[in-house]
Amino acid sequence: MYSKEMLQGILLSLGRHNLVIYVNENAKLGYSVKFYLDIRGEEEFLESIQRTLLQYSVLSSIVSSGNKPTLRITGIKNLVIISALLPDLPSYRNDVQEFKDIVAIFVVKRHKTLEGLEELMKIKGVL
């Protein structure tokens, strides 16, 4: 298991958030949004991260995708905890504030409004 500081370093350096906006005819706005955080690595490493995350009540799953397995963190409750864990430091991709902004939109359910969806599309670079 990792210390809080080591976990923060792992999240800053290896964490990659994914925002997926897709057409959904059954949704109120005609679009649905998925948001999750992925960490790729060797399975033993990901299992150690997963055990550490459980100390913070963050649930995650290891999925197979491509060459290496991926630790995937979904669910707004889990992502809120991750957002709180992340220090306001630059990440490898300089996207920590973007991650926190997206989490904030989901927390107040603005992603279910036209304005929130447009804001997410701007963050994603679609608009």
DSSP file with accessible surface (Angstrom, degrees, kcal/mol):
  #  RESIDUE AA STRUCTURE BP1 BP2  ACC     N-H-->O    O-->H-N    N-H-->O    O-->H-N    TCO  KAPPA ALPHA  PHI   PSI    X-CA   Y-CA   Z-CA
    1    1 A M              0   0  134      0, 0.0     2,-0.3     0, 0.0    48,-0.1   0.000 360.0 360.0 360.0 156.9    0.0    0.0    0.0
    2    2 A Y        -     0   0   52     46,-0.3     2,-0.0    47,-0.1     0, 0.0  -0.751 360.0-114.0-110.6 153.5    1.0    3.5   -0.6
    3    3 A S     >  -     0   0   52     -2,-0.3     4,-2.7     1,-0.1     5,-0.2  -0.286  39.2-102.2 -72.8 167.9    1.1    6.6    1.6
    4    4 A K  H  > S+     0   0   97      1,-0.2     4,-2.6     2,-0.2     5,-0.2   0.914 123.6  50.4 -59.2 -42.6   -1.2    9.5    0.8
    5    5 A E  H  > S+     0   0  129      2,-0.2     4,-2.2     1,-0.2    -1,-0.2   0.893 110.8  48.2 -65.4 -39.1    1.7   11.5   -0.8
    6    6 A M  H  > S+     0   0  104      2,-0.2     4,-2.5     1,-0.2    -1,-0.2   0.915 111.0  51.1 -67.2 -40.7    2.7    8.5   -3.0
    7    7 A L  H  X S+     0   0    0     -4,-2.7     4,-2.8     1,-0.2    -2,-0.2   0.922 109.1  51.3 -61.7 -42.1   -0.9    8.0   -4.1
    8    8 A Q  H  X S+     0   0   38     -4,-2.6     4,-2.7     1,-0.2    -1,-0.2   0.920 109.8  50.0 -60.6 -43.3   -1.1   11.7   -5.0
    9    9 A G  H  X S+     0   0   33     -4,-2.2     4,-2.4     2,-0.2     5,-0.3   0.904 110.8  49.2 -61.9 -41.1    2.0   11.4   -7.1
   10   10 A I  H  X>S+     0   0   18     -4,-2.5     4,-3.1     2,-0.2     5,-0.8   0.935 112.7  47.4 -63.8 -45.8    0.6    8.3   -8.8
   11   11 A L  H  X5S+     0   0    9     -4,-2.8     4,-1.0     1,-0.2    -2,-0.2   0.903 114.5  47.0 -62.8 -40.8   -2.7   10.1   -9.6
   12   12 A L  H  <5S+     0   0   21     -4,-2.7    80,-1.9    -5,-0.2    81,-0.4   0.878 122.6  33.3 -68.9 -37.4   -0.8   13.2  -10.8
   13   13 A S  H  <5S+     0   0   58     -4,-2.4    -2,-0.2    -5,-0.2    -3,-0.2   0.854 134.1  20.2 -91.0 -34.9    1.6   11.3  -13.0
   14   14 A L  H  <5S+     0   0   70     -4,-3.1    26,-0.5    -5,-0.3    -3,-0.2   0.632  92.4 105.7-112.1 -18.1   -0.4    8.4  -14.3
   15   15 A G     << -     0   0    5     -4,-1.0     2,-0.4    -5,-0.8    24,-0.2  -0.438  43.4-176.4 -69.2 135.1   -4.1    9.3  -13.8
   16   16 A R  E     -A   38   0A 139     22,-2.5    22,-2.6    -2,-0.2     2,-0.2  -0.962  13.0-148.5-134.6 116.4   -5.9   10.1  -17.0
   17   17 A H  E     -A   37   0A  19     -2,-0.4     2,-0.4    20,-0.2    20,-0.2  -0.579   8.5-156.7 -87.1 149.2   -9.5   11.3  -16.9
   18   18 A N  E     -A   36   0A  33     18,-3.0    18,-2.0    -2,-0.2     2,-0.5  -0.995   7.5-168.6-128.2 126.5  -11.9   10.5  -19.8
   19   19 A L  E     -A   35   0A  11     -2,-0.4     2,-0.5    16,-0.2    16,-0.2  -0.972  10.3-170.8-114.8 116.4  -15.0   12.5  -20.6
   20   20 A V  E     -A   34   0A  51     14,-3.1    14,-2.7    -2,-0.5     2,-0.5  -0.952   6.1-175.0-115.3 120.5  -17.2   10.7  -23.1
   21   21 A I  E     +A   33   0A  32     -2,-0.5     2,-0.3    12,-0.2    12,-0.2  -0.974  17.2 169.1-113.6 123.4  -20.2   12.6  -24.6
   22   22 A Y  E     -A   32   0A  85     10,-2.4    10,-2.7    -2,-0.5     2,-0.2  -0.956  39.5 -95.4-138.6 155.2  -22.4   10.4  -26.8
   23   23 A V  E     +A   31   0A 100     -2,-0.3     2,-0.3     8,-0.2     8,-0.3  -0.483  40.2 174.0 -69.3 131.5  -25.7   10.6  -28.6
   24   24 A N    >   -     0   0   44      6,-2.3     3,-1.6    -2,-0.2     6,-0.3  -0.865  19.7-164.1-142.6 104.2  -28.5    8.9  -26.6
   25   25 A E  T 3  S+     0   0  180     -2,-0.3     6,-0.1     1,-0.3    -1,-0.1   0.732  90.7  57.5 -63.0 -22.2  -32.0    9.3  -28.0
   26   26 A N  T 3  S+     0   0  158      4,-0.1    -1,-0.3     3,-0.0     2,-0.2   0.614  88.1  94.9 -84.2 -12.6  -33.5    8.2  -24.6
   27   27 A A  S X  S-     0   0   27     -3,-1.6     3,-0.7     1,-0.1     5,-0.1  -0.489  84.9-118.6 -80.4 151.8  -31.8   11.0  -22.7
   28   28 A K  T 3  S+     0   0  199      1,-0.3    -1,-0.1    -2,-0.2     4,-0.1   0.884 115.1  34.0 -55.9 -43.3  -33.6   14.3  -22.0
   29   29 A L  T 3  S-     0   0   60      2,-0.4    -1,-0.3    84,-0.0     3,-0.1   0.475 114.6-110.1 -92.9  -5.3  -31.0   16.4  -24.0
   30   30 A G  S <  S+     0   0   24     -3,-0.7    -6,-2.3    -6,-0.3     2,-0.3   0.474  93.1  81.6  88.2   0.1  -30.3   13.7  -26.6
   31   31 A Y  E     -A   23   0A 102     -8,-0.3    -2,-0.4    -6,-0.1     2,-0.3  -0.973  58.8-159.2-134.9 151.9  -26.8   13.2  -25.2
   32   32 A S  E     -A   22   0A  24    -10,-2.7   -10,-2.4    -2,-0.3     2,-0.4  -0.905  11.1-145.7-125.6 160.0  -25.4   11.3  -22.2
   33   33 A V  E     -A   21   0A  24     -2,-0.3     2,-0.4   -12,-0.2   -12,-0.2  -0.984   9.7-170.7-131.1 134.8  -22.1   11.8  -20.5
   34   34 A K  E     -A   20   0A 117    -14,-2.7   -14,-3.1    -2,-0.4     2,-0.4  -0.972   7.2-175.2-120.4 141.9  -19.6    9.3  -18.9
   35   35 A F  E     +A   19   0A  13     -2,-0.4    40,-0.5   -16,-0.2     2,-0.3  -0.998  14.5 148.1-139.6 129.9  -16.7   10.4  -16.8
   36   36 A Y  E     -A   18   0A  42    -18,-2.0   -18,-3.0    -2,-0.4     2,-0.4  -0.976  37.5-123.2-155.1 166.7  -14.0    8.2  -15.3
   37   37 A L  E     -AB  17  73A  10     36,-2.4    36,-3.0    -2,-0.3     2,-0.4  -0.965  25.0-164.1-118.9 131.2  -10.3    8.1  -14.3
   38   38 A D  E     -AB  16  72A  19    -22,-2.6   -22,-2.5    -2,-0.4     2,-0.4  -0.916  10.8-172.9-116.4 144.5   -7.9    5.5  -15.7
   39   39 A I  E     - B   0  71A   1     32,-1.9    32,-3.4    -2,-0.4     2,-0.3  -0.986  14.5-156.7-131.9 122.5   -4.5    4.4  -14.5
   40   40 A R  E     + B   0  70A 121    -26,-0.5     2,-0.3    -2,-0.4    30,-0.2  -0.758  36.0 103.3-100.4 146.5   -2.6    2.0  -16.7
   41   41 A G        -     0   0    7     28,-1.8     2,-0.1    -2,-0.3    -2,-0.0  -0.982  69.5 -36.7 172.2-171.7    0.2   -0.3  -15.5
   42   42 A E     >  -     0   0  120     -2,-0.3     4,-2.4    26,-0.1     3,-0.2  -0.431  57.7-116.3 -72.4 149.2    1.2   -3.8  -14.5
   43   43 A E  H  > S+     0   0  102      1,-0.2     4,-2.6     2,-0.2     5,-0.2   0.878 113.2  52.3 -58.9 -41.4   -1.5   -5.7  -12.7
   44   44 A E  H  > S+     0   0  155      1,-0.2     4,-1.7     2,-0.2    -1,-0.2   0.917 111.0  48.3 -62.2 -41.6    0.4   -6.0   -9.4
   45   45 A F  H  > S+     0   0   53     -3,-0.2     4,-2.1     2,-0.2    -2,-0.2   0.930 112.1  48.9 -62.6 -45.7    1.0   -2.3   -9.3
   46   46 A L  H  X S+     0   0    0     -4,-2.4     4,-2.9     1,-0.2    -2,-0.2   0.884 107.8  54.3 -65.4 -36.9   -2.7   -1.6  -10.0
   47   47 A E  H  X S+     0   0   71     -4,-2.6     4,-2.3    -5,-0.2    -1,-0.2   0.884 107.6  51.0 -64.3 -36.8   -3.8   -4.0   -7.3
   48   48 A S  H  X S+     0   0   17     -4,-1.7     4,-2.0     2,-0.2   -46,-0.3   0.911 111.5  46.9 -65.6 -42.0   -1.6   -2.1   -4.8
   49   49 A I  H  X S+     0   0    0     -4,-2.1     4,-2.9     2,-0.2    -2,-0.2   0.925 110.4  53.5 -63.7 -42.9   -3.2    1.2   -5.9
   50   50 A Q  H  X S+     0   0   50     -4,-2.9     4,-1.7     1,-0.2    -2,-0.2   0.915 108.7  48.7 -59.9 -43.1   -6.6   -0.4   -5.6
   51   51 A R  H  X S+     0   0  115     -4,-2.3     4,-0.8     1,-0.2    -1,-0.2   0.901 112.1  49.5 -63.8 -39.7   -5.9   -1.5   -2.0
   52   52 A T  H >< S+     0   0    0     -4,-2.0     3,-1.0     1,-0.2     4,-0.5   0.917 108.0  53.2 -65.8 -42.3   -4.7    2.0   -1.1
   53   53 A L  H ><>S+     0   0    0     -4,-2.9     5,-2.3     1,-0.3     3,-1.5   0.848  99.1  63.7 -62.1 -32.9   -7.8    3.6   -2.7
   54   54 A L  H ><5S+     0   0   96     -4,-1.7     3,-1.7     1,-0.3    -1,-0.3   0.818  91.8  64.6 -62.1 -27.9  -10.0    1.3   -0.5
   55   55 A Q  T <<5S+     0   0  113     -3,-1.0    -1,-0.3    -4,-0.8    -2,-0.2   0.766 106.4  43.7 -63.9 -25.1   -8.5    3.1    2.5
   56   56 A Y  T < 5S-     0   0   66     -3,-1.5    -1,-0.3    -4,-0.5    -2,-0.2   0.188 121.9-109.4-101.7  11.7  -10.2    6.2    1.2
   57   57 A S  T < 5 +     0   0   89     -3,-1.7     2,-0.6     1,-0.2    -3,-0.2   0.789  69.8 147.4  63.4  29.9  -13.5    4.3    0.4
   58   58 A V      < -     0   0    0     -5,-2.3     2,-0.3    -8,-0.1    -1,-0.2  -0.877  36.1-151.7 -97.5 121.2  -12.8    4.7   -3.3
   59   59 A L        +     0   0  112     -2,-0.6    15,-0.4    15,-0.2     2,-0.3  -0.723  24.2 162.0 -91.7 141.8  -14.1    1.7   -5.4
   60   60 A S        -     0   0   25     -2,-0.3     2,-0.3    13,-0.2    13,-0.2  -0.937  23.8-143.2-149.5 168.8  -12.3    0.8   -8.6
   61   61 A S  E     -C   72   0A  55     11,-2.1    11,-3.5    -2,-0.3     2,-0.6  -0.985  15.3-128.7-139.0 150.6  -12.0   -2.1  -11.0
   62   62 A I  E     -C   71   0A  47     -2,-0.3     2,-0.3     9,-0.2     9,-0.2  -0.889  32.6-178.1 -99.9 122.4   -9.2   -3.5  -13.1
   63   63 A V  E     -C   70   0A  46      7,-3.3     7,-3.2    -2,-0.6     2,-0.5  -0.872  26.9-119.0-119.3 153.3  -10.2   -3.9  -16.7
   64   64 A S  E     +C   69   0A 119     -2,-0.3     2,-0.3     5,-0.2     3,-0.1  -0.811  42.6 153.8 -92.4 127.3   -8.2   -5.2  -19.7
   65   65 A S  E >   -C   68   0A  47      3,-0.7     3,-0.6    -2,-0.5     2,-0.1  -0.868  58.0 -35.0-154.3 119.2   -7.7   -2.8  -22.5
   66   66 A G  T 3  S-     0   0   76     -2,-0.3    -1,-0.1     1,-0.2     4,-0.0  -0.378 113.8 -24.6  71.3-144.1   -4.8   -2.9  -25.0
   67   67 A N  T 3  S+     0   0  165     -2,-0.1    -1,-0.2    -3,-0.1    -3,-0.0   0.824 128.7  38.8 -75.7 -35.9   -1.4   -4.1  -23.8
   68   68 A K  E <  S- C   0  65A  96     -3,-0.6    -3,-0.7   -26,-0.1   -26,-0.1  -0.885  87.0-105.9-119.1 151.0   -1.7   -3.3  -20.2
   69   69 A P  E     - C   0  64A  24      0, 0.0   -28,-1.8     0, 0.0     2,-0.4  -0.289  34.0-140.3 -67.0 160.4   -4.5   -3.6  -17.7
   70   70 A T  E     -BC  40  63A   1     -7,-3.2    -7,-3.3   -30,-0.2     2,-0.6  -0.986   5.8-141.7-128.4 133.6   -6.2   -0.4  -16.5
   71   71 A L  E     -BC  39  62A   0    -32,-3.4   -32,-1.9    -2,-0.4     2,-0.5  -0.850  27.7-162.6 -89.9 120.6   -7.5    0.6  -13.1
   72   72 A R  E     -BC  38  61A  62    -11,-3.5   -11,-2.1    -2,-0.6     2,-0.5  -0.926  12.0-165.4-114.7 129.0  -10.8    2.4  -13.7
   73   73 A I  E     +B   37   0A   0    -36,-3.0   -36,-2.4    -2,-0.5     2,-0.2  -0.962  21.2 164.1-112.6 118.6  -12.4    4.7  -11.2
   74   74 A T        +     0   0   67     -2,-0.5     4,-0.3   -15,-0.4   -15,-0.2  -0.740  27.6  70.6-124.3 175.2  -16.0    5.6  -12.0
   75   75 A G  S  > S-     0   0   38    -40,-0.5     4,-2.3    -2,-0.2     3,-0.3   0.515  74.4-109.8  85.0 129.2  -19.0    7.0  -10.0
   76   76 A I  H  > S+     0   0   58      1,-0.2     4,-2.5     2,-0.2     5,-0.2   0.864 115.8  57.9 -62.2 -34.5  -19.2   10.6   -8.9
   77   77 A K  H  > S+     0   0  170      1,-0.2     4,-1.6     2,-0.2    -1,-0.2   0.932 110.7  43.4 -61.6 -42.9  -18.8    9.7   -5.2
   78   78 A N  H  > S+     0   0   22     -4,-0.3     4,-2.1    -3,-0.3    -1,-0.2   0.903 113.9  50.3 -67.3 -40.9  -15.4    8.0   -6.0
   79   79 A L  H  X S+     0   0    3     -4,-2.3     4,-2.6     1,-0.2    -2,-0.2   0.835 105.9  56.1 -70.3 -30.2  -14.3   10.9   -8.3
   80   80 A V  H  X S+     0   0   59     -4,-2.5     4,-2.2     2,-0.2    -1,-0.2   0.922 108.2  48.3 -64.8 -42.0  -15.2   13.5   -5.6
   81   81 A I  H  X S+     0   0   53     -4,-1.6     4,-1.9    -5,-0.2    -2,-0.2   0.932 112.1  48.9 -63.8 -43.4  -12.9   11.7   -3.2
   82   82 A I  H  X S+     0   0    0     -4,-2.1     4,-1.8     1,-0.2    -2,-0.2   0.926 109.3  53.0 -61.7 -43.5  -10.1   11.6   -5.8
   83   83 A S  H  < S+     0   0   19     -4,-2.6    -1,-0.2     1,-0.2    -2,-0.2   0.906 109.6  48.3 -59.0 -41.2  -10.7   15.3   -6.5
   84   84 A A  H  < S+     0   0   86     -4,-2.2    -1,-0.2     1,-0.2    -2,-0.2   0.831 110.1  52.9 -69.0 -31.4  -10.2   16.1   -2.9
   85   85 A L  H  < S+     0   0   11     -4,-1.9    -1,-0.2    -5,-0.2    -2,-0.2   0.799  89.7  92.3 -71.8 -30.6   -7.1   14.0   -2.7
   86   86 A L  S  < S-     0   0   15     -4,-1.8     2,-0.1    -5,-0.1   -77,-0.0  -0.507  72.6-139.7 -72.0 124.2   -5.5   15.8   -5.6
   87   87 A P        -     0   0   29      0, 0.0     2,-2.2     0, 0.0    -2,-0.1  -0.365  28.9-102.1 -75.1 159.0   -3.3   18.7   -4.6
   88   88 A D  S    S+     0   0  125     -2,-0.1    -2,-0.0     8,-0.0     3,-0.0  -0.436  82.1 122.0 -80.7  65.1   -3.3   21.9   -6.6
   89   89 A L  S    S-     0   0   99     -2,-2.2     7,-0.2     1,-0.0     2,-0.1  -0.864  72.9 -88.3-120.5 157.7   -0.1   21.0   -8.3
   90   90 A P        -     0   0  100      0, 0.0     2,-0.2     0, 0.0   -78,-0.0  -0.425  43.2-150.2 -66.4 140.2    0.7   20.6  -12.0
   91   91 A S    >   -     0   0   12     -2,-0.1     3,-1.1     1,-0.0   -78,-0.2  -0.520  34.6 -91.7 -99.7 176.5    0.1   17.1  -13.3
   92   92 A Y  T 3  S+     0   0  174    -80,-1.9   -79,-0.1     1,-0.3   -80,-0.1   0.883 131.5  29.9 -55.2 -38.8    1.9   15.4  -16.1
   93   93 A R  T 3  S-     0   0   98    -81,-0.4    -1,-0.3     0, 0.0   -80,-0.1   0.297 107.4-121.3-103.9   4.7   -0.8   16.7  -18.5
   94   94 A N  S <  S+     0   0  125     -3,-1.1     4,-0.1   -82,-0.2    -2,-0.1   0.902  77.4 121.7  54.6  45.7   -1.6   19.9  -16.6
   95   95 A D     >  +     0   0   24    -83,-0.2     4,-2.5     2,-0.1     5,-0.2   0.222  25.4 106.7-124.5  17.1   -5.2   18.8  -16.3
   96   96 A V  H  > S+     0   0    9      2,-0.2     4,-2.6     1,-0.2     5,-0.2   0.942  85.2  46.6 -63.6 -45.7   -5.9   18.7  -12.5
   97   97 A Q  H  > S+     0   0  107      1,-0.2     4,-2.6     2,-0.2    -1,-0.2   0.900 111.0  52.9 -65.9 -36.6   -8.0   21.8  -12.6
   98   98 A E  H  > S+     0   0   76      2,-0.2     4,-2.4     1,-0.2    -1,-0.2   0.934 109.5  49.3 -61.0 -45.4   -9.9   20.5  -15.6
   99   99 A F  H  X S+     0   0    4     -4,-2.5     4,-2.5     1,-0.2    -2,-0.2   0.944 112.5  47.3 -57.9 -48.1  -10.6   17.2  -13.7
  100  100 A K  H  X S+     0   0   38     -4,-2.6     4,-2.3     1,-0.2    -1,-0.2   0.880 110.6  52.3 -64.6 -37.0  -11.8   19.2  -10.6
  101  101 A D  H  X S+     0   0   69     -4,-2.6     4,-1.8     2,-0.2    -1,-0.2   0.913 110.3  47.9 -64.9 -42.0  -14.0   21.4  -12.8
  102  102 A I  H  X S+     0   0    0     -4,-2.4     4,-2.2     2,-0.2    -2,-0.2   0.927 110.7  51.0 -65.8 -43.3  -15.7   18.4  -14.4
  103  103 A V  H  X S+     0   0    5     -4,-2.5     4,-2.5     1,-0.2    -2,-0.2   0.933 108.3  53.1 -59.1 -43.2  -16.3   16.8  -11.1
  104  104 A A  H  X S+     0   0   49     -4,-2.3     4,-1.5     1,-0.2     6,-0.2   0.885 107.2  51.5 -61.0 -38.2  -17.9   20.0   -9.8
  105  105 A I  H  <>S+     0   0    1     -4,-1.8     5,-2.2     1,-0.2     6,-0.7   0.921 112.5  45.9 -64.0 -42.6  -20.2   20.0  -12.8
  106  106 A F  H ><5S+     0   0   22     -4,-2.2     3,-1.2     3,-0.2    -2,-0.2   0.869 105.4  60.8 -68.9 -36.5  -21.3   16.4  -12.0
  107  107 A V  H 3<5S+     0   0   78     -4,-2.5    -1,-0.2     1,-0.3    -2,-0.2   0.910 112.3  37.0 -59.8 -42.7  -21.7   17.0   -8.3
  108  108 A V  T 3<5S-     0   0   90     -4,-1.5    -1,-0.3    -5,-0.2    -2,-0.2   0.304 113.1-119.6 -94.2  10.3  -24.4   19.6   -8.9
  109  109 A K  T X 5 +     0   0  124     -3,-1.2     3,-1.3     1,-0.1    -3,-0.2   0.738  67.3 141.2  60.4  28.8  -25.8   17.6  -11.8
  110  110 A R  G > < +     0   0   89     -5,-2.2     3,-2.1     1,-0.3     6,-0.5   0.716  58.4  76.4 -70.5 -18.2  -25.2   20.4  -14.3
  111  111 A H  G 3  S+     0   0   32     -6,-0.7    -1,-0.3     1,-0.3    -5,-0.1   0.677  88.4  60.1 -66.7 -11.7  -24.2   17.8  -16.9
  112  112 A K  G <  S+     0   0  124     -3,-1.3     2,-0.3    -6,-0.1    -1,-0.3   0.371  96.5  76.0 -95.0   3.0  -27.9   17.1  -17.2
  113  113 A T  S <> S-     0   0   52     -3,-2.1     4,-2.7     1,-0.1     5,-0.2  -0.780  87.6-118.9-110.9 159.2  -28.6   20.6  -18.4
  114  114 A L  H  > S+     0   0   91     -2,-0.3     4,-2.6     1,-0.2     5,-0.2   0.918 115.5  50.0 -61.6 -41.7  -28.0   22.2  -21.8
  115  115 A E  H  > S+     0   0  128      2,-0.2     4,-2.2     1,-0.2    -1,-0.2   0.910 112.4  46.7 -64.1 -43.6  -25.6   24.8  -20.2
  116  116 A G  H  > S+     0   0    0     -6,-0.5     4,-2.5     2,-0.2    -5,-0.2   0.906 111.4  51.3 -65.9 -39.7  -23.7   22.1  -18.3
  117  117 A L  H  X S+     0   0    7     -4,-2.7     4,-2.4    -7,-0.4    -2,-0.2   0.924 110.6  48.9 -63.5 -41.9  -23.4   20.0  -21.4
  118  118 A E  H  X S+     0   0   81     -4,-2.6     4,-2.1     2,-0.2    -1,-0.2   0.902 109.8  52.2 -63.7 -39.1  -22.1   22.9  -23.4
  119  119 A E  H  X S+     0   0   75     -4,-2.2     4,-2.3     2,-0.2    -2,-0.2   0.924 110.3  48.1 -63.2 -42.1  -19.6   23.6  -20.7
  120  120 A L  H  X S+     0   0    0     -4,-2.5     4,-2.6     1,-0.2    -2,-0.2   0.898 109.5  53.0 -64.8 -38.8  -18.4   20.0  -20.8
  121  121 A M  H  X>S+     0   0   26     -4,-2.4     5,-2.7     1,-0.2     4,-1.1   0.879 108.6  50.3 -65.4 -35.5  -18.2   20.2  -24.6
  122  122 A K  H  <5S+     0   0  138     -4,-2.1     3,-0.3     3,-0.2    -2,-0.2   0.922 110.6  49.1 -66.7 -43.4  -16.0   23.3  -24.3
  123  123 A I  H  <5S+     0   0   42     -4,-2.3    -2,-0.2     1,-0.2    -1,-0.2   0.919 112.4  48.1 -60.7 -41.5  -13.7   21.6  -21.8
  124  124 A K  H  <5S-     0   0  102     -4,-2.6    -1,-0.2    -5,-0.2    -2,-0.2   0.717 116.2-117.8 -72.7 -19.0  -13.5   18.6  -24.1
  125  125 A G  T  <5S+     0   0   59     -4,-1.1    -3,-0.2    -3,-0.3    -2,-0.1   0.659  81.7 119.5  90.0  16.4  -12.7   20.9  -27.0
  126  126 A V      <       0   0   89     -5,-2.7    -4,-0.2    -6,-0.2    -5,-0.1   0.842 360.0 360.0 -80.7 -36.0  -15.8   20.0  -29.1
  127  127 A L              0   0  122     -6,-1.0    -2,-0.1    -9,-0.2    -1,-0.0  -0.794 360.0 360.0-103.7 360.0  -17.2   23.6  -29.0
